[in-house]
């Protein structure tokens, strides 16, 4: 067997540790059909298992949580490094602590799950019953609809990412936007503090 070059080994290591590759690998082993995604969702909800529920989510929802996690960790670091002691600093430390103390986005998701989500999802699954998701013409979304609600499943444009539950996408997007706005504001404040400190040293 021909030995692998050092460059190829380094490239493979980087690829294996990149978030995109990890997400892709996960979904290659994931749901091939919307019906399978629904079954996995039902199993996760029945077990009330946050890790299993995370594994049922569509990739866009997971990416939103990944963005929120990264933004929260950076916001925490900026708060510790730049904000002066006081009530605002303590408040922000508490706000960003869940992200800072979570190993990854999945852990933050599990830590942040409101208890009512479990009962809401269980009710939705009960209302959906045995009906299978109906896929749209584009093949990118499938849903089960009833008068009071619906279950939605989506997949990425690349087939190897598979199907996932998209019913928590709106909440994840709101969280991502809030975390990104917090980070942007803290970056601006940190720059202001640095300029003020520099002026004070003159």
N, C-alpha and C positions, 0 to 999 in steps of 0.2 A: 504494500500500500504506500502511495506517495505521501511523504510527510507534509503537513500543512505549514505554510509560511507563518512567521510571527505576525505579519500584518493581517492575514486572514483570521488568525486566532483572536487578535484584538478586536477586529471587526465583528466577529461572531459574539464575543463577550458583550460588546456595546449593544448589539442588536437584541440579545437576550434580556438585557436589563432595561431596555427602553420601554416606556409606558405603552407606546403604540404596538410593539411586538407582543407585550404581555396581554394586551386587550385582544389582539388578533388571535393569539394562541388560545385564549380562553374561549372565544366565540367559535373557533374551528371545532372545539369539542362541545359546543353548545347546541342550541335548538335548531333543528333543520326545518321545522314547520311551526306555524302559529299554534297548532293544536298541542304540540310538544311544549311550547312556551307556556301555554295555559296550564298544562298539567304540572309543570315545574313550579309555576306560581302557586297553584293550589296546594302543592306539597309543602312549600316554604311557609305559606300562611297557616296551614294546619299545624305545623311544627312550631310556629312563632319563632323561627330561626332567622336572625338578621343576616347572617352570612349567606344562607341559602337564598334569602330574598334579594340580596345584592346581586347574586349570580343570575337572577331572573331578569334584571333590568336591561333595557336596550342600551346600546353603547353611548348614545347621546346623553342619556340620563347619567350614566357613570362618568362620562367626561365632565359634566357639569359639577359633580361632586369632587372630581379630581382637581378641577380648577379652584373650587371653594376651599379645598384642603390646602393646596399650595399657597393661595392668597392668605388664608388664615394663619398659616405658619410664618409667612413673611411679615404679616402685620404684627404678630406677637413679638418677633425679633426686633422690629422697628420700635415698637412700644417700649420694650425693655431698654433699648440702646439710646433712644433719643428723647422720649418724653420725660419732663421733670416729675419728681414725686408729687403726688397729690391725688385727689379723688378721681379725676379723669383718667389718670394712668392706671389706677387700680381697677376702675370700671372696664377699661379696654383690656387689661390683662385677663380679667374674668371672661370677657367676651370671646377672646381669641384662644383661651386655654384649651377648649375641646379639640381644636385643630392642631395646636402645638403638641398636645399630649397623645395624639392619635398616630399610629404608625403609618397609616395610609388612608386613602379615601374610604375604603370599605369599613375600616374601623370607625372613622368619623360618622359614616352613615349609620352604623349599628348603635353608636353612642347617642345619636341625635333622633332616633326614631320615636315619634310621639306614640304613646300607647293606643290612641284612638285609631291610628293607621291600621292596626291589626284588625280591629272590629270592622272598620270601613271596608277593607279588602275582603274580609270574610263575607260581609253582606253582599258585596258586588259579585263575588264568585257564586254565592247561593242564588242570586237573582239570575245570573247567566246560565246556571244549571248545566245541562249536558250539551248545550249548543256549542258548535265548533265556530271558531273565528272565520269570518268571511274576508277573503283577501281582495284588495282593490285591483283595478286594471293594471296599475304600474307594478304590482307585486312588491310594494314597499311598506304597505300597511294592511293590517287585518283587524277586524273589530267584531265584537258581539254587542248588539244594541238591544235595549229594552226601553220601555217608556220612561223609566226614571234614571237611566244612566247607560254607561257602556264600558267595556273593557277594550283597551287598545294595545296592539302589539306592532312593533316596527322592526325593520332590519335596515342595515346600511346598504349603500349601492353595491358594495362588493359582497358577493354571496357568502364568502367564508366568514363573515362576521356574524351571521345567523340572526335569528329572531329573538326579541326580548320584550318585556313588558314596559310600555311607555306611559302607564297611568300615573306615574310620579314625576313625569318630565317637567311639568309646569312648576312644581315645588322646587325641583332641582335647579331649574333655570333662575327662579327668583333668588334662591340662595347664592348661586354663582354671581349674579349681578350685584347683590348686596356685598358679598365678600370682595369682589373686584373694586367696587366703589370705595369700600373701607380702605383697601390697600392703596388706591390712588390718592385718597385724602391724606393718609399717613405719610406717604412718600413726599407729598407737597409740604406737610407740616415739618417733616424731618429736615427737608432742605431749608425751610425758614429758620428752624432752630440752629442749624449749622451756620447760616449766614449771620444770625444774631450773635452767636458765640464768636465768630470771626471778627465782627465789628467790636465786640467787647474786649478783644485782645489787642486791638490797635492802640 
